Amino acid sequence: MKDNSFTEGPILPKLLKFMLPVLLAMFLQALYGAVDLLIVGQFGTKSGVSAVSTGSQIIMTLTNILVSFSMGITVSVAQRIGQKRNKDTAQIIGTGLCVFFFAGVIFTLISVIGANSLTKAMHAPDEAMDATVSYIRICGGGFLVITAYNLLGSIFRGLGDSKTPLVAVGIACICNIIGDLIFVSVFGLGATGAAIATVIAQFISVVISFFIIRRLKLPFEIHRSDIRIHKPSARNIIHIGTPIALQDFLVGISFLVLVAIVNQISVDASAGVGVANKVCTFIMLIPIAFMQSMSAFVAQNQGAGRYERSNAALRNGIAVSAAFGVAMFFITFFFGDKLAGIFCPIDSTVKDAWDYLKAYAIDCLQTCFLFCFVGYFNGIEKTKFVMLQGLCGAFLVRIPMALIMQHFSSGSLFLIGLSIPCSTLLQIALCFAVYIHTNKKRTEIV
């Protein structure tokens, strides 16, 4: 743990050393999420693919709220580590455990009780309705496990340790692949089997992760008295995490609206967008990994008062991420059919997926800027601005443009998908403006 300080040494090597395990962990996490669709696509039906597509989008939206809220813990822990306040770090973690337990219970109730209403709100195709409800209820029943799984990752990223979450997600990935093969291909349970495999895999991962954590030498001790809600720690977590969680929830709603729009076109289009979204999970991994890494890196330096080092990390992150963004654009735009074909062999579904992916390919050229900026602003606690720029992109551009294209594009998934890069462009402009203003104000104070 003592080698995990970001406040000293060369910036880019330290950032990349931390980012690469984050990237690999996210790749494995995306893989075990994609395996559900992959195996159902190979051994199931189009309605099963549609069910996993719609159901996983709902579960992912709820999960992202938890992941976003946990950024409050990541940033709080990283700042205390930068300030050498180890006792406060233990209290932040103890408070986080309590807060996230209650959050997990609430999300379990929402998923299990509201599965049918959520499915209808998404306009799931009639032939996929029952399978979608089943998928949501089973995954939702395991939300306490999902909560613990993501909470552990957020704590260790704040400590500068990105390797332990990698081990956890690696275990989950292996277990989920085995479970999918058993429940879907052998027992023929389709989307229901995929949901069962996901919950079991994450449960096994959490149990093993706790045993790993007990063997690690932390820079502080956590006592039983720390595991309660400390008001100052809770206020800090809520202050940082709530705007990010609210932003991700509402932005997630905007993407659910896109799925609902497409679901009304046809089951082929619904399955195609589901496949495309799984592909997008992979092509967006590098900028998202930089975003998470940037938050922890900047937060430690913010706590230590090393502001120029934070700015240098942002510039380095954008430069490296941009190179990969260009590569992802060419691969996705020109070979999107090959990527979609990995998940589903049905020609009509692959065609629709590629049409949608061409719009996402354009977004690859922009997210290298946006996600690094978001990580930077999270790290300096400007999470209310992060929420504002996300909502502007979603509700001023993404949803209105998608609705317009639905009526005037004759069902073109490419034109509907163009609402995504257009909204990103607005968000980047806002980020540049606030970044310049923030540094100008800081210079004037100095």
N, C-alpha and C positions, 0 to 999 in steps of 0.2 A: 504493500500500500504506500510505503514511503517514496516509491518511485513514480507515483501518480500525480505529482504536483505539476500544474500547467503554468505556474507563475515564473518559472526559470527555464533556461535552456533555449535551443533553437525552436522556432514556432512551428514551421511546416512539418518537420519530422515528428514532433510530439503530437500535433493534430492528426497526422496520418496514422501514427501508431495507435492512437485511441480510436480513430474513425474506422479502421479496417475491421477490427472485431465487431464493431457496431454494424457495419455493412454486411459482414458474413452472417451475423445473428439475424439481421433483417431478411437476408436472402433465404435463410433456412425457415424463418417464420412465414415468409411469403410462399415458400415451397410447400410447407405442410398445409397452408391454406389452399394453395393451388391444387394439391394432390386430390382434395375432395372433388373439385370440378374435373380434374384430369381422369380420375378413375370412374366417376359417374358418367363422364362423357364417353369413355371407352366401353363400359359394361352396362350402361343404363339407356335412358331414352331422352328425347329432347325436353320432355316435361320435367324429367329429373334434373337436367342441366339448368333449366329455367328456375327450378325450385332452389337449387344450391346458389344460383346467381342472385336471386332476389333475397333469399334468407340470409346468405352470408353478407350481403350489402347492409342489411338491417343490423345484424350482430356486429359487423365491423364498425358501423356508425356509433353504436353504443359503447363498444370497446374503445374506440378512439377518444370518446369523452373521458374515460378513465385514464387513458394514456396521456392525454393532454393535461388533465388535472394533476397527474403525477409529476408533470414538469415543475409544479410548485415545490415538490420534494427535491427533485434533481437540482434545481437552482438554489434552493435554501441550503441543502447539504453542501453543495459546491462552494457557496459563499462562506459558510462557516469553516470549511476546510481551508479556504484561502486566508481567513482571518485567524486560524489556529484556535478556534473556539470549539473544542472537542465535546465538552459537556452539552453545549447547545445542540450540537449535531445529534447526540443520542436522544435528546428530547424531541427534535424534529422527526426522527425516525419512529420513535414510540408513538407520537401523535399521529403520524401518517398511517401506522398500522390500525389504529382505532377508527380514524376517519374513513379509511378505505374498506374496512369491514362493513360499516353501515352502508356505504355506497354500493358494495357488492350485493347486499340484501335487497336494496331498492331496485337495482337493475335486474335481479332475479325475478322479482315480482312483476316488473314491467314486461319482461320477456315471456314468462310463463302464462300470466293471466291475459296479457294483451296480444298474444301471438296471432289470433284470428283477425283482430282489428287492424294490426299492423300489416298483415298480408293483404287485406282488402284495400287498405289505404294505398298500397303500392300497385294496385290494379294487376295483381298477378293473374296470368292466364288461367281460365277455369280448369284446364286439364292438369295444371301444376299447383292448384290451390291447397289441397290436402297435404301434399309433400312439403310445401313451403312452410305451412303451419307446424308440421312435425319437426322440421329442421330448426325452426326458431325456438320452439319449446325445449327441445333437448339441449341445444347449445345454451339457451338462457338458463336452464336448470343448473348449469355448471358455472354460473357467473362469479361465484365466490372463488372458484379455482382460477378463472381468467383474471380476476382482480389481483389475487395473490401473485400470480405469474408475472403480471406487468408491474406491480409494485416493487417486487424484488429487483427487477431490471432498472427501474428509475433510481432506486437507492444507490446501487453500485455505480451507475453512470455518474451520479453526483460525487461519489468518492474517487472518481477518475479510473474506475475499474470497469472496462468493457469486456473483459474475458469471461467473468463468471456468468453474465447473461448469455454469452455465446454458448457456454456449456449447457445451460438450461434449455435454450431453444433447440440445440442439437439433439438433446434427449427427446424433446417433444416431437421434433420432426421425424425421427426414426420410429417412434411409437405410433405416430399418426399414419405413416405409410403402411406399417404392418396392420394396423387396425382397419384402414380403408380396404386393403386387399382381402382381409378376412370378412368384414361385414358387407362390403359392396359386391366384390367379385365372387366370393364363395357362397355367402348366404343370400345374396341378391336383395339387400335391403335398400338399395338406392340412396336417395338423399338422407333418409333416416339413419342408415348405417354410417354415412359420412359424418353426421353430427355426433353420433355415439363415439366414433373413433377420435374425433377432435377433443371431446371432453375428457376421455380416458387418458389421452396422450398428455394433455396439460396437467392433469392430476398427478400422473407419475413424475412429470418434470418438476412440479412444485415440491413434492416429497423429497426427491433426490437433491434438489437445490438447497433445501433446509439443512440436509446433512452436510453438503459442501460448505455452506456458510458457517456452520458450527466449527469447522476446522480452520477457517481463515483467521489470520491475526489482524484485527482492525486497529486503527489509530486511536480508538476510544473504547470504552466499555458500556454496554447497554444493560441496565439493571431493571428488575421488575417494576420499580417505581417510575421508570421512564415510560413504560407502556401505558399511558393514559393521555387524555387530551389536555395538553398544556396550552393555556389560552394564547400566550404570545406566539408559540410555534404554530398553533392552528390559524391564527390571524395571518401569519406570514405565508403559510401554505395556500390559504384561501385567496389572499391578495394577489399572489403570483399565478396560481393555477386556475382560478375561476374564469378570468377573461379568456384564457387559452381554451379551456374546456367549452365555454359558451360559444366561442368562435368555431371550434371544430364541430360542435353539435349542429350549429346553424349551417355551416358550410356542408356538413354531411347531409343535412336535410336537402340542400340544393342539389346534391348529387343523387339523392333518392328521388327527387322530382324528375331528374333526367331519366332515371330508370323507369319511373312510372309513366313518363311520356312515351318512352320506347315500348313499354309493355302493351300499350294500347294499339301499337302498329300491327304486331303479329308475334306468335311464339318464336318464330325464326329470329326476328329482330331482338326479342328479349334474350334468347340464348346467345345470340351474337354479341350483344353488349356485355353480357355476363362473362363470356370468354375474353372479350377485349379488356374488361376491367381487371381480370386476372393477369393478363399480359402487362397491363399498365403498372400493376403492383411491382413487377420486376424492373421495368424500364425506368421507374422513378426511384429506385432504391438508393442510388448514389447521392442525389440531392437531398433526400430525406435523411440519409446517414450523416451527411454534412450538417444538416439542420440540428439533429440531436447532439452531435459532437460539439458543434459551435456553442450550443447553449451551456454545456458543462464547462467548456474551455473559457468562454467569455465570463461566466459567472465567477469562476475562481479568480480571474484577473480583476474583475470588478470588485470583489471582496478585498483584494490586496491593493486596490487603488492603481493598478497598472493599465490605464485606459488605452494608451497607444498600442500596447501589446494586443488588446482586444481588436482594435481596428486593423492591425496587421494580420491577425488571424482571419478576419472577414475577407480581406483582399486575397489572401492565399487560398481560402476555401472556394471563393468564386472562380478563381483562375483554374484550379484543378477540376472543379465540378463542370465548368463550361466545356472543357475538352471532351469529357465523357458525354455531355449533352449533345454535342454535334454528332458524335458517333451513334448515339441512340436515335437521333433524328433520322439518319440515313437508313439504319437497320429497320426501324419501325415503319417508315414511310414506304420504302421500296420492297421490304420482305415481310410485311405484316401478315400476309397469308400463311407464310411458313411458321411464324410464331403462333398464330391462332390455331393452326393445324395440329400443334403439339397437344392441345387440350381437347380438341373435338374433331373427329374425322368427317363430319357431315358438311358437304360442300356449301350448302346454302348458309349455314351458320358461320362458316369460315369467311365467306364473302361479306356478310354483314359485319363481322368482327373487324375485318381489314378496313372496310369503309370508315368505321368509327375510329380505328387506330390511326388513320392518316391525320386526323385532327389532333390526337394526342401527341403525335410525332412533332408537330409544330410547338406544342407546349414544352417538349424536352429542351428546346433552345432557350426557354425563359425560366424554367424552374431552378436552374443553377444559380440565378440571381435571387429569386424570390425566397427559396428555402434557406439559403445562407443568411439573408437579411432577417428572416423570421427567427432563426436560431440566435442571431446576434441580439435582436431586440428582446427575446426571452431572457437572455443572459444578463442584460442590464435592467431587467424588471419593467420594461415598457410593454407589458403584456396587454394593457388596455388598447394600445395602438395596434398590436398584432390582431386583437379581436376586431377592431374597427376596419382595418384594411381587408381582412378576410370577409367581413360582412358586406363591404362595398363591392368587392368582386363578385360575390355570390348573388346578391339581391339587386344590384344595379345593372349587372351585365349578364351573368351566367343564366339565371332563370328566365328573365325577359327575352333574351336572345333565343334560348331553346324553345320557348313557347311560340315565338314568331316563326322560327324555322319549322316547327311542327306543322304549322298551317300553310306555309308557303314553299316548302321544299319537297313536297311529294314524298315524304318519308325518308329523305336522304339522311343517313346516320352521320355522314361526314359533315354536313351543314349543321345538324343539331350539335355535333361534337365540337364544332368551331367555337361554340360559346365558352369552352374551357380556356383555350389560349387567349381569347379576347379579354376574359376576366382577369387572367394572370397579368396581362399587360397593364391594366389599371392598377393592380396591386403593387407592381414593381415601381411604377411612377410615384405612388404614395410613399413607398419605402425609401426611395432615393431622396425625396424631399425631406422626410423626417430625419434621415441619417445626416444630411448636410446641416439641418437646423440644430440637431443635437450636438454635433461636434463644434459648430460655431459658438453655441451657447457655452459649452464646456471650456473652449478656448478663452472666451471673454471672462469667465469666472477665474481661470488661472491667471 
